[in-house]
């Protein structure tokens, strides 16, 4: 059916990776930072994953590229594309608007590699308290004062548990669940 010169070309199986260079890693970092705000440590993790795949493909040691990754992260920090303090401020404000507790926010930021001192500073700079965030969550979940009147007492323990599992203190949860919309 096909002559030897007319055979369709076969694609190689699997993805082929190029060896990382500083230029390639910089372009990858910039591309990632255009799409996502991130901390320096998280950017380092993203670049490490990229290097790991390429190093395995070429049967090289990923540690050969550690210095290159550090150089790229430092360049991104120096240029202002990565700033842990601004990232933390943005995330704290966003999470507070969604009704997240201080504990939950701290855990998320620490998981992204933001230093503890930066996290504490960002949370203290935020004007929204845990009580205000708990109100947002209660309103969103329609619990406590936003629950239908007849069912409110029947679900009191469940409502308290929802707020406590979200990371709010028992005192904050009790004040909201026991309060009236007009008093809050």
C-alpha positions in Angstrom: 0.0 0.0 0.0 2.7 2.5 1.0 6.1 2.5 -0.6 9.1 2.8 1.8 9.4 6.6 1.1 5.7 7.3 1.6 5.2 5.5 5.0 3.8 7.8 7.7 6.4 8.8 10.3 6.1 7.2 13.7 6.1 9.5 16.7 8.5 8.5 19.5 6.9 6.9 22.5 6.6 9.2 25.5 7.6 12.8 25.9 11.2 13.8 25.3 12.8 16.3 27.7 15.6 18.7 27.0 18.4 19.2 29.5 17.7 22.2 31.7 19.8 25.3 31.1 19.6 28.6 33.0 17.8 30.2 30.1 15.2 27.4 29.8 14.6 27.4 33.6 14.2 31.2 33.6 11.7 31.1 30.8 9.8 28.3 32.6 9.8 30.4 35.8 8.5 33.5 34.0 5.8 31.5 32.3 4.7 30.0 35.6 4.8 33.4 37.3 2.6 34.9 34.6 -0.1 32.5 35.5 0.3 32.1 39.2 1.4 34.2 42.2 3.7 32.1 44.3 6.4 32.1 47.0 10.1 31.6 46.4 10.1 28.2 47.9 7.1 27.0 45.8 8.8 28.3 42.7 11.9 26.3 43.7 9.7 23.2 44.0 8.1 23.8 40.6 11.5 24.1 39.0 12.8 21.1 40.9 10.0 19.0 39.5 10.8 20.2 36.0 14.5 19.4 36.5 13.7 16.0 38.0 11.8 14.9 34.9 14.5 16.0 32.5 17.3 14.5 34.6 15.6 11.2 34.8 15.0 11.2 31.1 18.7 11.9 30.4 19.9 9.7 33.3 21.6 12.5 35.1 21.5 13.5 38.8 19.0 16.3 39.6 21.4 17.7 42.1 23.6 18.8 39.2 21.1 21.5 38.5 20.6 22.8 42.1 22.8 25.8 41.7 21.0 26.7 38.4 17.6 26.6 40.2 18.9 28.8 43.0 20.2 31.3 40.4 16.8 31.5 38.7 14.9 31.9 41.9 17.3 34.6 43.1 16.9 36.4 39.7 13.1 36.3 40.1 13.2 37.6 43.7 15.6 40.4 42.6 13.4 41.5 39.7 10.3 41.6 42.0 8.4 38.8 40.3 8.6 36.8 43.5 7.9 38.5 46.8 6.9 36.3 49.8 5.5 39.2 51.8 3.2 40.5 49.0 2.2 36.9 48.2 1.2 36.3 51.8 -0.7 39.6 52.0 -2.7 38.7 48.9 -3.5 35.2 50.1 -4.5 36.3 53.6 -6.9 38.9 52.2 -8.3 36.4 49.8 -8.8 33.7 52.3 -10.3 36.0 54.9 -12.9 37.1 52.3 -13.8 33.5 51.8 -14.3 32.9 55.6 -11.1 31.1 56.4 -9.6 31.0 59.9 -6.2 32.2 60.9 -5.1 28.6 61.6 -6.2 27.5 58.1 -4.5 30.4 56.4 -1.2 29.8 58.4 -1.2 26.2 57.4 -1.8 26.9 53.7 0.9 29.5 53.6 3.4 27.4 55.5 2.7 24.5 53.0 3.6 26.9 50.2 7.0 27.6 51.9 6.3 31.1 53.2 8.4 31.8 56.3 6.5 31.9 59.6 7.5 35.4 60.4 6.2 36.6 57.0 2.9 34.8 57.6 2.5 36.3 61.1 3.2 39.8 59.8 0.7 39.4 56.9 -2.1 38.1 59.2 -1.5 41.0 61.8 -1.6 43.5 59.0 -5.0 42.3 57.9 -7.9 44.2 59.3 -10.4 41.3 59.3 -10.5 39.3 62.5 -11.3 35.6 63.0 -14.7 36.6 64.2 -15.5 38.5 60.9 -14.2 35.5 58.8 -16.4 33.1 60.9 -19.4 35.3 60.1 -18.6 35.1 56.4 -18.4 31.3 56.6 -21.6 31.0 58.7 -23.4 33.2 56.1 -22.1 31.1 53.2 -23.0 27.8 54.9 -26.4 29.1 56.2 -25.7 28.1 59.7 -26.3 29.7 63.1 -28.4 32.9 62.7 -28.8 32.2 59.0 -30.4 28.8 59.5 -34.2 28.5 59.3 -35.6 29.4 62.7 -37.3 26.1 63.6 -34.2 24.0 62.8 -31.7 26.3 64.5 -31.7 24.6 68.0 -31.8 21.1 66.4 -28.5 21.8 64.5 -26.7 23.8 67.1 -24.0 21.2 67.8 -23.5 20.5 64.0 -23.1 24.2 63.4 -20.5 24.6 66.2 -18.6 21.6 64.8 -18.6 23.1 61.3 -16.9 26.3 62.6 -14.5 24.5 64.9 -13.4 22.1 62.1 -12.8 25.2 59.9 -10.2 26.3 62.5 -12.1 28.8 64.5 -11.9 28.8 68.3 -14.9 27.4 70.3 -15.6 30.9 71.8 -15.9 32.5 68.3 -18.1 29.6 67.1 -20.3 29.8 70.2 -20.8 33.6 69.8 -21.8 33.3 66.2 -24.1 30.2 66.6 -25.8 31.6 69.7 -26.1 35.2 68.3 -28.8 36.9 66.3 -28.2 38.5 62.9 -29.1 41.9 64.3 -26.6 41.6 67.2 -23.7 40.4 65.1 
